[in-house]
Amino acid sequence: MGKVVGAALIAHVPTIMLPEETRKELNEGMEISLVPGLEKMRVDKFDTLDYDTVIVLDSHWFTTVEFVVTAQDHRSGLFTSEELPRGMSQIPYSFKGDPELAKAMANYDEKNGTWITPIEDDHLPIFYATINLWHYLGRGLKDKKWISVSLAQTATTEDFLRAGRAIGEAIRDSDRKVLLLASGALSHTFHKLRDLRKHEASDPKHIYSKEAYEYDMQVLEWMKAGDHKAILDDFDNFRKFKPEAGFFHYLAMAGAVGEESWQSKGELYSEYENSI
């Protein structure tokens, strides 16, 4: 019987891929706390936990008529971001996939009222919500498998939970020990182009609005307390602050591990920070 041995909500902000000197230039001379946070998470968890496969719930990979999961035996190449090619250019990546687990997810989709399709095509694009996390947390761990699940952009909150339920069932009926990574932000409203560069620093004073900041802090407190029921019960209020990708990454993770009954307490690995 398989199980989820760890679950995390992790920011994939593009600045973590810039040289340290550039990161500090953008952040008033200081390192953004996400970088040492990821380095610590690597040492504490990814180098020590007993797991086979990492599933990335990728908030940058948009599909339309279904959720899609990567099902290649291996993925490798050079990644240049279509969104930010100046900051993320020709980043090398190479990791094993887990086609068996990916294909198993499709056995539980319609049972849960949703659609998940495994795709083996080697030319399938990859996105930085996956690459940036693998760069810090998976690089060099050659025996670990990584797969990504897309965001169905036509999906509702209930659809995201249903996809998570199907993923959770596939894991439990397998022999896999899995780490779930919800790759994405909390509130996610951008400043307009002519104002963006005034808000590149990490200080939370640059968050788009005071109300978004305050709700993000509430969500973090619920996570630290293990009160995932409160997050789900109050989700209609969070939607007002435009969480990234409809908060698909968190909702699918919650669906996989019990939803309202999930009581795991969160451990904060970085500060709450702004990112443009």
C-alpha positions as CSV (number, residue, x, y, z in Angstrom):
1,M,0.0,0.0,0.0
2,G,1.4,3.4,-1.0
3,K,1.3,6.6,1.1
4,V,2.0,10.3,1.0
5,V,5.1,10.8,3.2
6,G,5.3,14.6,2.9
7,A,3.3,17.5,1.5
8,A,4.4,21.1,0.9
9,L,3.2,24.4,-0.5
10,I,6.2,25.9,-2.1
11,A,6.7,29.1,-4.0
12,H,8.5,28.8,-7.4
13,V,9.3,32.5,-7.8
14,P,11.6,33.2,-10.8
15,T,14.0,35.3,-8.7
16,I,15.4,32.1,-7.1
17,M,17.0,31.2,-10.4
18,L,19.0,34.4,-10.7
19,P,22.6,34.7,-9.5
20,E,22.9,35.6,-5.8
21,E,24.3,39.0,-6.7
22,T,21.3,39.9,-8.8
23,R,18.9,38.6,-6.2
24,K,20.4,40.9,-3.7
25,E,20.3,43.9,-6.1
26,L,16.6,43.4,-6.4
27,N,16.1,43.0,-2.7
28,E,17.8,46.0,-1.1
29,G,21.1,44.1,-0.6
30,M,19.5,41.1,1.2
31,E,19.0,37.5,0.1
32,I,15.4,36.4,-0.4
33,S,14.6,34.0,2.4
34,L,13.1,31.4,0.0
35,V,16.6,30.4,-1.2
36,P,18.0,29.3,2.2
37,G,14.6,27.9,3.0
38,L,14.7,25.6,0.0
39,E,18.3,24.7,0.8
40,K,17.3,23.7,4.3
41,M,14.3,21.8,3.1
42,R,16.6,19.9,0.8
43,V,18.8,18.8,3.7
44,D,16.0,18.2,6.2
45,K,13.5,16.4,3.9
46,F,14.6,15.5,0.3
47,D,18.0,14.1,1.3
48,T,16.6,12.2,4.3
49,L,13.0,11.0,3.8
50,D,12.2,7.6,2.4
51,Y,10.3,8.3,-0.8
52,D,10.1,7.1,-4.4
53,T,8.3,9.8,-6.3
54,V,7.7,13.5,-6.2
55,I,4.4,14.7,-7.7
56,V,4.4,18.4,-8.6
57,L,1.0,20.1,-8.8
58,D,2.1,22.6,-11.3
59,S,0.2,25.9,-11.2
60,H,1.8,27.2,-14.4
61,W,0.8,24.3,-16.7
62,F,-2.6,25.1,-18.1
63,T,-4.8,22.5,-19.9
64,T,-8.4,22.9,-20.9
65,V,-10.5,19.7,-21.2
66,E,-8.8,17.6,-18.6
67,F,-6.0,17.3,-16.1
68,V,-2.8,15.9,-17.6
69,V,0.0,14.0,-15.9
70,T,3.5,13.5,-17.3
71,A,4.1,9.8,-18.0
72,Q,7.6,9.7,-19.6
73,D,10.3,7.3,-18.3
74,H,12.8,10.1,-18.3
75,R,12.8,13.9,-19.0
76,S,15.8,15.9,-19.9
77,G,16.8,19.0,-21.8
78,L,17.4,22.7,-21.5
79,F,14.6,25.0,-20.2
80,T,14.1,28.6,-21.3
81,S,11.0,30.3,-19.9
82,E,8.6,31.7,-22.5
83,E,7.5,34.2,-19.8
84,L,10.8,35.3,-18.4
85,P,13.6,34.2,-20.8
86,R,16.0,36.9,-19.5
87,G,16.0,35.3,-16.0
88,M,15.5,31.7,-16.8
89,S,17.5,30.6,-19.8
90,Q,18.9,27.2,-20.8
91,I,18.5,25.6,-17.4
92,P,19.6,22.0,-17.6
93,Y,17.3,19.3,-16.2
94,S,17.3,15.5,-16.1
95,F,15.2,13.3,-14.0
96,K,13.3,9.9,-14.1
97,G,9.6,9.8,-14.5
98,D,7.1,7.4,-13.0
99,P,4.8,6.3,-15.9
100,E,3.3,3.5,-13.8
101,L,2.0,5.8,-11.1
102,A,1.0,8.4,-13.7
103,K,-1.1,5.9,-15.7
104,A,-2.7,4.6,-12.5
105,M,-4.2,8.0,-11.8
106,A,-6.4,7.6,-14.9
107,N,-8.0,4.5,-13.2
108,Y,-9.5,6.7,-10.5
109,D,-10.5,9.8,-12.4
110,E,-14.0,9.1,-13.6
111,K,-14.8,7.3,-10.3
112,N,-14.1,10.7,-8.7
113,G,-16.0,12.6,-11.4
114,T,-13.1,14.1,-13.2
115,W,-10.6,13.4,-16.1
116,I,-6.8,12.8,-15.8
117,T,-4.9,11.8,-18.9
118,P,-1.3,10.5,-18.8
119,I,0.9,11.8,-21.7
120,E,4.2,10.1,-22.7
121,D,5.2,12.5,-25.5
122,D,8.8,13.5,-25.0
123,H,8.1,16.8,-26.7
124,L,5.6,17.8,-24.0
125,P,6.5,21.3,-22.7
126,I,7.8,21.7,-19.1
127,F,7.2,24.7,-16.9
128,Y,9.2,26.6,-14.3
129,A,6.8,25.7,-11.5
130,T,8.3,22.3,-11.8
131,I,11.9,23.1,-13.0
132,N,12.6,25.6,-10.3
133,L,11.7,23.2,-7.5
134,W,13.5,20.3,-9.0
135,H,16.6,22.5,-9.4
136,Y,16.8,23.1,-5.7
137,L,15.2,19.9,-4.3
138,G,15.8,17.1,-6.8
139,R,19.0,17.9,-8.7
140,G,21.6,15.1,-8.0
141,L,19.1,12.7,-6.6
142,K,19.2,10.4,-9.6
143,D,17.1,7.5,-8.1
144,K,14.1,9.8,-7.3
145,K,11.2,10.1,-9.8
146,W,9.4,13.4,-10.6
147,I,6.1,13.8,-12.4
148,S,3.9,16.9,-12.9
149,V,0.1,17.4,-12.9
150,S,-1.5,20.2,-14.9
151,L,-4.1,22.7,-13.9
152,A,-7.4,22.4,-15.9
153,Q,-8.2,26.0,-16.5
154,T,-11.9,25.3,-16.9
155,A,-12.0,23.5,-13.5
156,T,-13.8,24.7,-10.3
157,T,-12.8,24.3,-6.7
158,E,-14.7,21.1,-6.6
159,D,-12.9,19.8,-9.7
160,F,-9.5,20.5,-8.1
161,L,-10.5,18.5,-5.0
162,R,-11.8,15.6,-7.2
163,A,-8.5,15.5,-9.1
164,G,-6.7,15.3,-5.8
165,R,-8.9,12.5,-4.6
166,A,-8.1,10.5,-7.7
167,I,-4.3,11.1,-7.2
168,G,-4.6,10.1,-3.5
169,E,-6.4,6.8,-4.4
170,A,-3.8,6.0,-7.1
171,I,-1.0,6.5,-4.5
172,R,-2.7,4.4,-1.8
173,D,-3.3,1.5,-4.2
174,S,0.3,1.6,-5.4
175,D,3.5,0.6,-3.7
176,R,4.9,4.2,-3.9
177,K,6.0,6.5,-1.1
178,V,5.3,10.0,-2.4
179,L,6.1,13.6,-1.8
180,L,3.4,16.0,-2.9
181,L,4.6,19.5,-3.9
182,A,1.9,22.2,-4.4
183,S,3.9,24.6,-6.5
184,G,2.4,28.0,-6.4
185,A,1.7,31.2,-4.5
186,L,-1.0,32.4,-2.1
187,S,-2.6,35.7,-3.2
188,H,-1.4,36.6,-6.7
189,T,-2.3,40.0,-8.1
190,F,0.4,41.8,-10.1
191,H,1.1,45.5,-10.1
192,K,0.8,47.1,-13.5
193,L,3.9,47.2,-15.8
194,R,4.9,50.8,-15.2
195,D,4.8,50.2,-11.4
196,L,6.3,46.6,-11.3
197,R,9.9,47.6,-10.8
198,K,9.0,49.7,-7.8
199,H,7.9,46.5,-6.1
200,E,10.6,43.9,-6.7
201,A,11.9,43.7,-3.1
202,S,10.7,41.0,-0.8
203,D,9.3,43.2,2.0
204,P,5.6,42.4,2.4
205,K,4.8,46.1,2.2
206,H,5.0,45.5,-1.6
207,I,2.1,43.0,-1.6
208,Y,-0.7,44.2,-3.9
209,S,-3.1,45.1,-1.1
210,K,-3.3,45.2,2.7
211,E,-6.4,42.9,2.5
212,A,-4.5,40.3,0.5
213,Y,-1.6,40.4,2.9
214,E,-3.9,39.9,5.9
215,Y,-5.7,37.0,4.4
216,D,-2.5,35.3,3.3
217,M,-1.3,35.6,6.9
218,Q,-4.5,34.0,8.1
219,V,-4.1,31.1,5.7
220,L,-0.5,30.6,7.0
221,E,-1.7,30.5,10.6
222,W,-4.3,27.9,9.7
223,M,-1.6,25.9,8.0
224,K,0.7,26.1,11.0
225,A,-2.2,24.9,13.2
226,G,-3.1,22.1,10.9
227,D,-6.5,23.5,10.5
228,H,-7.0,22.7,6.8
229,K,-10.8,22.5,7.4
230,A,-10.8,26.2,8.1
231,I,-9.0,27.0,4.8
232,L,-11.5,24.9,2.8
233,D,-14.5,26.2,4.7
234,D,-13.5,29.8,4.1
235,F,-12.2,29.3,0.6
236,D,-14.8,31.6,-1.0
237,N,-13.3,34.5,0.9
238,F,-9.8,33.6,-0.2
239,R,-10.9,33.6,-3.9
240,K,-11.6,37.4,-3.6
241,F,-7.8,37.8,-3.4
242,K,-7.0,35.8,-6.5
243,P,-4.8,33.0,-5.2
244,E,-2.5,31.7,-7.9
245,A,-4.2,29.3,-10.4
246,G,-7.4,29.3,-8.2
247,F,-5.2,27.7,-5.5
248,F,-5.4,24.4,-7.6
249,H,-2.0,23.3,-6.2
250,Y,-3.2,23.4,-2.6
251,L,-6.7,22.1,-3.2
252,A,-5.5,19.1,-5.2
253,M,-3.0,18.4,-2.5
254,A,-5.7,18.6,0.2
255,G,-7.9,16.3,-1.9
256,A,-5.2,13.7,-2.0
257,V,-4.7,13.7,1.8
258,G,-8.1,14.0,3.4
259,E,-9.5,17.5,2.8
260,E,-11.3,18.6,6.0
261,S,-9.9,15.7,8.0
262,W,-6.3,16.7,7.1
263,Q,-4.7,18.0,10.3
264,S,-1.0,18.0,9.5
265,K,0.7,21.1,11.0
266,G,2.8,23.2,8.7
267,E,6.4,24.1,9.2
268,L,7.5,27.4,7.8
269,Y,10.7,27.2,5.8
270,S,11.0,30.8,4.7
271,E,9.6,34.2,5.5
272,Y,6.3,35.4,4.0
273,E,7.7,37.6,1.2
274,N,6.6,39.6,-1.8
275,S,7.3,38.7,-5.3
276,I,6.2,40.8,-8.2
